Amino acid sequence: TVVTMTTLGYGDLTPKTTAGKVVVSILTVASTLYMAVPLGIIGNCFHQVWSDRDRILLMQTLKRRLRQWGYTAADIPKLFEDFDMDGDGMLDFEEFQRMVNKLRLGLSQERVVQLFETFDEDHGGSI
């Protein structure tokens, strides 16, 4: 707290001179900035973990739904091939969305977009 950073002991020692008050003021600002740096780092790490958590949960939901419909990992390349309408060996977003809807995975439009973006690592618009 501000009291902890600006006092010595229980606050019974305080600067009396102008120079002492200036030094304490500078140290107060410096210690506040010093404490803000770790908080920013921790906040950024929390954001990254939270984003990864959402992506992992989405992938688990997809795996569970595919298993419910009887699909295995070996079926995925065949599914991609079946829904690749232009025959370029890749699925663009429209083809991917058509596949997800046809498989009745029960994902919202927003989740379909997130899933596609998870697979589209190079952000090239196809997977």
ZIDARA-V507019 format. One record per residue. N is the residue number from 1. SS is DSSP state (@ for helix, = for strand, . for the rest). PSI is psi in whole degrees, 0 to 359 (NA if undefined). D_LAST is the distance of its C-alpha to the last C-alpha in Angstrom with 2 decimals. Layout:
[[N;SS;PSI;D_LAST] [N;SS;PSI;D_LAST]]
This chain:
[[1;.;171;51.02] [2;@;322;52.90] [3;@;317;56.17] [4;@;321;54.97] [5;@;340;53.78] [6;@;1;56.94] [7;.;162;59.75] [8;=;125;61.34] [9;.;235;62.27] [10;.;19;63.05] [11;.;9;63.51] [12;.;346;67.13] [13;=;118;66.62] [14;.;152;65.61] [15;.;142;66.05] [16;.;327;69.31] [17;.;163;69.24] [18;@;318;67.12] [19;@;318;65.59] [20;@;320;64.68] [21;@;324;63.06] [22;@;314;61.01] [23;@;315;59.85] [24;@;321;58.91] [25;@;315;57.04] [26;@;316;55.01] [27;@;325;54.30] [28;@;312;53.27] [29;@;316;50.68] [30;@;317;49.46] [31;@;327;49.17] [32;@;315;47.27] [33;@;321;44.73] [34;@;321;44.61] [35;@;336;43.80] [36;@;331;41.10] [37;@;308;38.93] [38;@;327;38.18] [39;@;322;37.53] [40;@;320;34.84] [41;@;315;33.18] [42;@;319;33.40] [43;@;318;32.00] [44;@;317;28.95] [45;@;318;28.36] [46;@;318;28.80] [47;@;316;26.18] [48;@;316;23.60] [49;@;319;24.53] [50;@;319;24.45] [51;@;317;20.91] [52;@;322;19.79] [53;@;315;21.90] [54;@;318;20.19] [55;@;318;16.68] [56;@;317;18.29] [57;@;321;20.10] [58;@;317;17.07] [59;@;320;15.46] [60;@;320;18.93] [61;@;316;19.26] [62;@;313;16.12] [63;@;316;17.44] [64;@;316;20.88] [65;@;321;20.03] [66;@;320;18.14] [67;@;322;21.26] [68;@;324;23.52] [69;.;3;22.20] [70;.;15;22.64] [71;.;147;19.13] [72;.;175;18.67] [73;@;328;15.99] [74;@;338;16.81] [75;@;342;15.93] [76;@;312;12.23] [77;@;322;11.30] [78;@;320;13.88] [79;@;315;12.67] [80;@;318;9.22] [81;@;318;11.54] [82;@;328;13.96] [83;@;1;11.94] [84;.;89;10.38] [85;.;325;13.33] [86;.;358;13.25] [87;.;23;12.82] [88;.;4;10.63] [89;.;6;8.82] [90;.;158;5.37] [91;.;125;5.25] [92;=;179;6.52] [93;@;318;8.37] [94;@;317;11.32] [95;@;319;10.03] [96;@;317;8.51] [97;@;319;11.89] [98;@;318;13.80] [99;@;313;12.64] [100;@;318;13.66] [101;@;319;16.84] [102;@;325;17.71] [103;.;354;17.50] [104;.;54;19.77] [105;.;348;18.35] [106;.;28;20.55] [107;.;142;18.29] [108;.;165;19.45] [109;@;318;17.59] [110;@;318;17.62] [111;@;325;16.19] [112;@;317;13.31] [113;@;315;12.53] [114;@;318;13.11] [115;@;315;10.92] [116;@;315;7.84] [117;@;329;9.12] [118;@;318;9.72] [119;@;329;6.34] [120;.;73;5.38] [121;.;326;8.28] [122;.;0;9.01] [123;.;35;9.07] [124;.;354;8.09] [125;.;9;7.12] [126;=;157;3.78] [127;.;NA;0.00]]
